[in-house]
Amino acid sequence: MITVEHVTKRYGGQVAVDDVSFTCEPGTVTGFLGPNGAGKSTTMRVLCGLTAPTSGRATVNGVPFAKLPNPGLEVGVLLDASAQHPGRTGREVLGLAAGTLGVSKSKVTAMLERVGLAGAEKKRVGNYSLGMRQRLGIGQALLGDPSVLVLDEPANGLDPEGIAWMRTLLAGFAAEGGTVLLSSHLLHEVQAVADHLVMIGNGRIAADGAKHDLLKGSGSIVKGEDPVALGEGLRAAGLVVTPTTDHFRVDAEPLVVGRAAAAAGLVLTELRPGDAGLEDLFFKITSAPAVTR
Ligand SMILES: Nc1ncnc2c1ncn2[C@@H]1O[C@H](COP(=O)(O)OP(=O)(O)OP(=O)(O)O)[C@@H](O)[C@H]1O
């Protein structure tokens, strides 16, 4: 469980984070979304005890990070994958982390396998790609078997296979009751894995809720075996249909679209909730001017 309560952080006259509050529940993945400079990293640094807030507080499982006796056993943190020592090998990084955490060194081999670095364990981190460093950072975060994960832009540098791997890993972690907070400046990257979304713009929370609720009223995305017949069939059923490059956007919930297609005998190849509302909101906070107070 993560709780952020009325956190404000000022740097001189600039407000980096302005009265930010949200919670992340066990068993869920929370996507923390916002454009560059929105305040994501600052909020995460406050949560992890690396930056003192000007006011407010943040806790992990009810306790401020700095007061956790052995934080790495409670919360796995990946804030900057490029901060790892370039001269150490992947195995050495995890071995040292195991020593600091007080967990058995025998966990290191299994973790190298789990994060897909078994073949590169003897390579120096300076020769790792950014994606490999992200994998190593995630391995380090998981080593203490924590119940909470805090990951700042973990998909940076990962290839499509790496992104799919990370989604599966995070979904599995949450399915076992873990709490995940991950930040990104890319809406679609987070949308696929998060159950809960917190959007931040100019240091302020712009939206906070279950992904399902935030997507409500955003219509549907639909594709069919015969696109021409699908467009005609849905319009004949009284639905408002907008063609895009390879699919249709429909101003109705997926259930309504699916029923209309079935009644017209149309074969669908894809049907999912639309994301127009979220995209609009994200665009608004992305394009809002910076504030100095
Ligand atoms: N140590 C600092 N001193 C002064 N200003 C800072 C400091 N750290 C962050 N800021 C400012 O606070 C604001 C929020 O930055 P932050 O790094 O939290 O945003 P972010 O959403 O994580 O963006 P990014 O994805 O680019 O890291 C920015 O305007 C940034 O310039």
The ligand as an SDF file (V2000), in Angstrom:
LIG
                    3D

 31 33  0  0  0  0  0  0  0  0999 V2000
   16.5890   19.3920   -7.7380 N   0  0  0  0  0  0  0  0  0  0  0  0
   15.8040   20.2330   -8.4070 C   0  0  0  0  0  0  0  0  0  0  0  0
   16.0330   21.5750   -8.3690 N   0  0  0  0  0  0  0  0  0  0  0  0
   15.2260   22.4420   -9.0300 C   0  0  0  0  0  0  0  0  0  0  0  0
   14.1650   22.0760   -9.7640 N   0  0  0  0  0  0  0  0  0  0  0  0
   13.8840   20.7550   -9.8410 C   0  0  0  0  0  0  0  0  0  0  0  0
   14.6960   19.7690   -9.1660 C   0  0  0  0  0  0  0  0  0  0  0  0
   14.1460   18.5370   -9.4290 N   0  0  0  0  0  0  0  0  0  0  0  0
   13.0800   18.7560  -10.2290 C   0  0  0  0  0  0  0  0  0  0  0  0
   12.9200   20.0670  -10.4790 N   0  0  0  0  0  0  0  0  0  0  0  0
   11.8600   20.6800  -11.2910 C   0  0  0  0  0  0  0  0  0  0  0  0
   10.6250   20.2110  -10.8290 O   0  0  0  0  0  0  0  0  0  0  0  0
    9.7270   19.9430  -11.9120 C   0  0  0  0  0  0  0  0  0  0  0  0
    9.2520   18.5090  -11.8510 C   0  0  0  0  0  0  0  0  0  0  0  0
   10.3360   17.6480  -12.2170 O   0  0  0  0  0  0  0  0  0  0  0  0
   10.2560   16.0550  -12.1890 P   0  0  0  0  0  0  0  0  0  0  0  0
   11.6190   15.5310  -12.5150 O   0  0  0  0  0  0  0  0  0  0  0  0
    9.6330   15.6250  -10.9280 O   0  0  0  0  0  0  0  0  0  0  0  0
    9.2440   15.7820  -13.3670 O   0  0  0  0  0  0  0  0  0  0  0  0
    8.9480   14.4020  -14.1150 P   0  0  0  0  0  0  0  0  0  0  0  0
    7.4600   14.3640  -14.3040 O   0  0  0  0  0  0  0  0  0  0  0  0
    9.5580   13.2720  -13.4250 O   0  0  0  0  0  0  0  0  0  0  0  0
    9.6240   14.6270  -15.5010 O   0  0  0  0  0  0  0  0  0  0  0  0
   10.7250   13.7310  -16.2690 P   0  0  0  0  0  0  0  0  0  0  0  0
    9.9720   12.6150  -16.8900 O   0  0  0  0  0  0  0  0  0  0  0  0
   11.2740   14.6840  -17.2720 O   0  0  0  0  0  0  0  0  0  0  0  0
   11.7280   13.3070  -15.2240 O   0  0  0  0  0  0  0  0  0  0  0  0
   10.4910   20.2830  -13.1700 C   0  0  0  0  0  0  0  0  0  0  0  0
   10.1420   21.5860  -13.5850 O   0  0  0  0  0  0  0  0  0  0  0  0
   11.9370   20.2220  -12.7560 C   0  0  0  0  0  0  0  0  0  0  0  0
   12.7250   21.1020  -13.5160 O   0  0  0  0  0  0  0  0  0  0  0  0
  1  2  1  0
  2  3  1  0
  2  7  2  0
  3  4  2  0
  4  5  1  0
  5  6  2  0
  6  7  1  0
  6 10  1  0
  7  8  1  0
  8  9  2  0
  9 10  1  0
 10 11  1  0
 11 12  1  0
 11 30  1  0
 12 13  1  0
 13 14  1  0
 13 28  1  0
 14 15  1  0
 15 16  1  0
 16 17  2  0
 16 18  1  0
 16 19  1  0
 19 20  1  0
 20 21  2  0
 20 22  1  0
 20 23  1  0
 23 24  1  0
 24 25  2  0
 24 26  1  0
 24 27  1  0
 28 29  1  0
 28 30  1  0
 30 31  1  0
M  END
$$$$
